[in-house]
């Protein structure tokens, strides 16, 4: 689990860096964002399953398609949410009723 967790972080940092690079190319960067946004959304959905992954894919699509928002590291933020900030489901202790012979 630890290896896959940090593999997701490494991938996310790479995808965030790619998304930020498009800002450094005037005029062409806007066209690259149009191509990058759907791909980034697909990768986010593949990396994080379930409802949260779908929501994050919509957010990363919007973030990548809008100008200037490329500076937001959406993949890294999603990793932090998933593995650091999100409260983990803790199992409640199970109570067992003991029968007594009285």
Secondary structure, DSSP 8 states (H G I E B T S, - for coil): -HHHHHHHHHHHHHHHHHHHHGGGSTTHHHHHHHHHHHHHHHHHHHHS-HHHHHHHHHHHHHHHHSSSGGGS-HHHHHHHIIIIIS----------------
